[in-house]
């Protein structure tokens, strides 16, 4: 840190027994760096990174008219020099701010000579447009709003990513643990998965009506066969005239109670009926070279088919995947000449039939029917046309304009599902959804751990720059709507960009945030240390955070991860 002439001459005596090893860091660095990155005022327009104001403009532009023949593009933005300095603003009761001017191009395409593939430019109008005033940070890390010195407190919120938890046995009277998972993006629709007391797995979008998870799996292009193949391993049976031969897999038999006498190849009884199968028994069977175990007919009844069974002669489907074997069905299979049957392997301990049972409650037949069901849940009462159904589904999780996991969210997501690398697309993929469902089923089967939502590793800090960017985006989104409606007129009338853009929504959003938000607080000026503590404070309140009424005991409580990181006295609530 640069010292002035007098500071260099001032004698500072240390009475400590040891010299200080570390210099005290600049305590306002975080606030100042965050706002500098938001404005990027001293960076040349071409060298700016996609952060802060630049990211906000990139998200709103280009704006295209409904007919597609008029387009408004963003080129760059500049920040004007503030009209008054900090002292002047305080005495006059003004806001210390800088005007944002954006250079935009209005491009009009020629209707006659343009085709669907290539558009011919008819006219380009470029102009600098006023885009509201952004308050500037003083050297001390505060803001001057209407003459008063204010501080924007950083917000502690739930980090984007995926979280697994259970209800601690509070929902159901039996005290059964109901597991759930939630994919939280930085911006976009929340996706929840949850088990009900009957062990059926459901999903819901934005806390709407719950639907069986198999509908979502079908909507991403899976069939009942592929769903069962993804979540289960198979037991292979070879049908005999009576009973069947089951492929011998040692790990699946270990610990089970034998429902019939198990014999080896020579016919010697290795495990008697109603005895528990131990590791010694399976070792004995392996050593005798047993490949198949003879099972009686009633052992097959109630088993669930893993694949569709097709008649070898006619090619018609005799039995569908996920259908239970009955006496009548077994008779039908034998008469059709079917010998090999694959059933899903389940047990009571660590391989539940949850997905199979959920699939049975679902009445949709294919991918499109599943997407229609999701459309009806999201837009009740609207007729589901094919285009509207596909567009809505794409917009929910696969469109970068409406869904954004953020870099932090993607990193945490990849770490949680055990994927290599910290980067990836900011939208969800089918593999992401499938991985989350798999982990949730594993949790229900007793494998893995749930997350602690109060752990600081599952939270992140939104600094002042990020909070201001979100407000600027809100204002730009309102402008985008208004401009889109008026762009069509620019073909007939000689309109310039400034005729179409009205900066009032941006000014209103920023004014409301800096002047009246819960996170914008009058600076504590009791002493210099109080000022610094105020600027370094974190609050869980504010837009997108908790409300005072809703915040329970757990959120306010001191967590073990606060130790050495967050002050346990000042931080949880904020003034």
Secondary structure, 3 states (H helix, E strand, C coil): CCCCHHHHHCCCCCCCCCCCCCCCCCCCHHHHHHHHHHHCCCCCHHHCCCCHHHHHHHHHCCEECCCCCEEEEEEEEEECCCCCCHHHHHHHCCCCEEEEEEEEEEEEECCCCCCCCCCCEEEEEEEEEEEEEEECECCCCCEEECCEEEEECEEEEECCEEEEEECCCCCCCCCCCCEEEEEECCECCCEEEEECCCCCEEEEECCCCCEEHHHHHHHCCCCHHHHHHHHCCEEEEEECCCCEEEECCHHHHCCCECCCCEECCCCCEEECCCCECCHHHHHHHHHCCCCEEEECHHHHCCCEECCCEECCCCCCEEECCCCECCHHHHHHHHHCCCCEEEEECCECCCECCHHHHHHHHCCCCCHHHHHHHHHHHHCCCCCCCHHHHHHHHHHHHCCCCCCECHHHHHHHHHHHCCCCCCCCCCCCCHHHHHHHHHHHHHHHCCCCCCCCCCCHHHEEEECHHHHHHHHHHHHHHHHHHHHHHHHHHHHCCCCCHHHHCCCHHHHHHHHHHHHHCCCEEECCCCCHHHHHHHHCCEECCCCCCCCCCCCCHHHHCCCHHHCCCCCCCCCCCCC
